[in-house]
Amino acid sequence: MQVKRISDSGNEVIARVVRVRTPDGEFSYYGTNLLMDKIPAKAVYLLYRCRRERL
């Protein structure tokens, strides 16, 4: 899902909410500015999962 919002400074901000079913059957939600037509939802999940594991 894409969400458009006007920031306090008047700029249009486009964000994306990704919902992915994890291997344990639960859903995870991620907010990102990666474009839908460039990066599929599964890739967003894998990128964020790797990032989270490194922290």
Backbone as JSON Lines, residues from 0, in Angstrom:
{"i":0,"aa":"M","n":[0.85,-1.16,0.0],"ca":[0.0,0.0,0.0],"c":[0.9,1.23,0.0]}
{"i":1,"aa":"Q","n":[0.56,2.21,-0.82],"ca":[1.28,3.47,-0.83],"c":[0.47,4.52,-0.09]}
{"i":2,"aa":"V","n":[1.17,5.37,0.63],"ca":[0.53,6.44,1.4],"c":[1.17,7.75,0.98]}
{"i":3,"aa":"K","n":[0.34,8.72,0.6],"ca":[0.85,10.05,0.26],"c":[0.48,11.01,1.38]}
{"i":4,"aa":"R","n":[1.42,11.87,1.7],"ca":[1.2,12.84,2.78],"c":[1.94,14.11,2.43]}
{"i":5,"aa":"I","n":[1.41,15.23,2.83],"ca":[2.1,16.51,2.68],"c":[2.8,16.8,4.0]}
{"i":6,"aa":"S","n":[4.11,16.99,3.93],"ca":[4.88,17.25,5.15],"c":[4.6,18.66,5.65]}
{"i":7,"aa":"D","n":[5.08,18.95,6.85],"ca":[4.9,20.28,7.44],"c":[5.52,21.37,6.58]}
{"i":8,"aa":"S","n":[6.55,21.03,5.82],"ca":[7.21,22.01,4.95],"c":[6.52,22.14,3.59]}
{"i":9,"aa":"G","n":[5.45,21.35,3.36],"ca":[4.69,21.44,2.13],"c":[5.11,20.47,1.04]}
{"i":10,"aa":"N","n":[6.1,19.62,1.31],"ca":[6.56,18.64,0.34],"c":[5.69,17.39,0.39]}
{"i":11,"aa":"E","n":[5.45,16.81,-0.79],"ca":[4.7,15.55,-0.83],"c":[5.64,14.4,-0.46]}
{"i":12,"aa":"V","n":[5.22,13.56,0.45],"ca":[6.01,12.42,0.89],"c":[5.23,11.16,0.54]}
{"i":13,"aa":"I","n":[5.89,10.22,-0.14],"ca":[5.24,8.95,-0.49],"c":[5.94,7.85,0.3]}
{"i":14,"aa":"A","n":[5.17,7.11,1.05],"ca":[5.7,5.99,1.83],"c":[4.97,4.72,1.4]}
{"i":15,"aa":"R","n":[5.55,3.62,1.71],"ca":[4.98,2.33,1.35],"c":[4.91,1.46,2.61]}
{"i":16,"aa":"V","n":[3.79,0.8,2.79],"ca":[3.63,-0.15,3.89],"c":[3.58,-1.54,3.28]}
{"i":17,"aa":"V","n":[4.46,-2.41,3.75],"ca":[4.56,-3.77,3.23],"c":[4.15,-4.74,4.33]}
{"i":18,"aa":"R","n":[3.28,-5.68,3.99],"ca":[2.87,-6.74,4.92],"c":[3.34,-8.07,4.33]}
{"i":19,"aa":"V","n":[4.09,-8.81,5.13],"ca":[4.65,-10.08,4.66],"c":[4.41,-11.14,5.72]}
{"i":20,"aa":"R","n":[4.01,-12.33,5.26],"ca":[3.85,-13.46,6.19],"c":[5.23,-14.05,6.46]}
{"i":21,"aa":"T","n":[5.6,-14.14,7.71],"ca":[6.9,-14.67,8.1],"c":[6.87,-16.2,8.11]}
{"i":22,"aa":"P","n":[8.03,-16.85,8.17],"ca":[8.05,-18.32,8.16],"c":[7.24,-18.96,9.29]}
{"i":23,"aa":"D","n":[7.06,-18.26,10.41],"ca":[6.28,-18.83,11.52],"c":[4.78,-18.57,11.38]}
{"i":24,"aa":"G","n":[4.35,-17.98,10.24],"ca":[2.94,-17.78,9.97],"c":[2.37,-16.45,10.43]}
{"i":25,"aa":"E","n":[3.16,-15.66,11.12],"ca":[2.72,-14.33,11.58],"c":[2.92,-13.31,10.46]}
{"i":26,"aa":"F","n":[2.33,-12.13,10.62],"ca":[2.53,-11.05,9.66],"c":[3.46,-10.02,10.26]}
{"i":27,"aa":"S","n":[4.36,-9.51,9.42],"ca":[5.23,-8.4,9.79],"c":[4.91,-7.24,8.87]}
{"i":28,"aa":"Y","n":[4.99,-6.03,9.4],"ca":[4.7,-4.81,8.64],"c":[5.96,-3.96,8.61]}
{"i":29,"aa":"Y","n":[6.24,-3.4,7.44],"ca":[7.42,-2.57,7.27],"c":[7.03,-1.29,6.54]}
{"i":30,"aa":"G","n":[7.55,-0.17,7.02],"ca":[7.38,1.1,6.35],"c":[8.66,1.43,5.61]}
{"i":31,"aa":"T","n":[8.54,1.82,4.35],"ca":[9.73,2.09,3.55],"c":[9.41,3.12,2.48]}
{"i":32,"aa":"N","n":[10.45,3.66,1.9],"ca":[10.26,4.55,0.76],"c":[10.75,3.89,-0.53]}
{"i":33,"aa":"L","n":[11.03,2.59,-0.48],"ca":[11.42,1.85,-1.69],"c":[10.2,1.71,-2.61]}
{"i":34,"aa":"L","n":[10.41,1.91,-3.89],"ca":[9.31,1.92,-4.86],"c":[8.75,0.52,-5.11]}
{"i":35,"aa":"M","n":[7.42,0.45,-5.23],"ca":[6.74,-0.83,-5.46],"c":[7.17,-1.5,-6.76]}
{"i":36,"aa":"D","n":[7.35,-0.71,-7.81],"ca":[7.68,-1.3,-9.11],"c":[9.14,-1.69,-9.22]}
{"i":37,"aa":"K","n":[9.97,-1.33,-8.25],"ca":[11.39,-1.68,-8.29],"c":[11.76,-2.8,-7.32]}
{"i":38,"aa":"I","n":[11.16,-2.81,-6.14],"ca":[11.51,-3.77,-5.09],"c":[10.25,-4.49,-4.62]}
{"i":39,"aa":"P","n":[10.13,-5.8,-4.85],"ca":[8.93,-6.53,-4.4],"c":[8.89,-6.65,-2.88]}
{"i":40,"aa":"A","n":[7.71,-6.91,-2.36],"ca":[7.48,-6.98,-0.91],"c":[8.41,-8.0,-0.24]}
{"i":41,"aa":"K","n":[8.6,-9.15,-0.85],"ca":[9.46,-10.18,-0.26],"c":[10.9,-9.68,-0.11]}
{"i":42,"aa":"A","n":[11.38,-8.92,-1.08],"ca":[12.73,-8.36,-1.0],"c":[12.83,-7.33,0.13]}
{"i":43,"aa":"V","n":[11.79,-6.53,0.33],"ca":[11.77,-5.57,1.44],"c":[11.87,-6.32,2.76]}
{"i":44,"aa":"Y","n":[11.11,-7.38,2.89],"ca":[11.14,-8.2,4.1],"c":[12.55,-8.74,4.35]}
{"i":45,"aa":"L","n":[13.18,-9.3,3.32],"ca":[14.51,-9.88,3.49],"c":[15.55,-8.82,3.85]}
{"i":46,"aa":"L","n":[15.46,-7.65,3.2],"ca":[16.39,-6.56,3.51],"c":[16.24,-6.09,4.95]}
{"i":47,"aa":"Y","n":[15.02,-5.88,5.38],"ca":[14.79,-5.4,6.75],"c":[15.12,-6.48,7.78]}
{"i":48,"aa":"R","n":[14.88,-7.73,7.44],"ca":[15.23,-8.82,8.36],"c":[16.74,-8.88,8.57]}
{"i":49,"aa":"C","n":[17.5,-8.76,7.49],"ca":[18.96,-8.76,7.6],"c":[19.44,-7.56,8.4]}
{"i":50,"aa":"R","n":[18.83,-6.42,8.17],"ca":[19.21,-5.21,8.9],"c":[18.93,-5.38,10.39]}
{"i":51,"aa":"R","n":[17.78,-5.94,10.73],"ca":[17.39,-6.13,12.12],"c":[18.32,-7.11,12.82]}
{"i":52,"aa":"E","n":[18.74,-8.16,12.12],"ca":[19.61,-9.16,12.71],"c":[21.01,-8.61,13.01]}
{"i":53,"aa":"R","n":[21.43,-7.6,12.27],"ca":[22.76,-7.02,12.48],"c":[22.79,-6.07,13.66]}
{"i":54,"aa":"L","n":[21.63,-5.58,14.08],"ca":[21.6,-4.61,15.19],"c":[21.79,-5.25,16.52]}
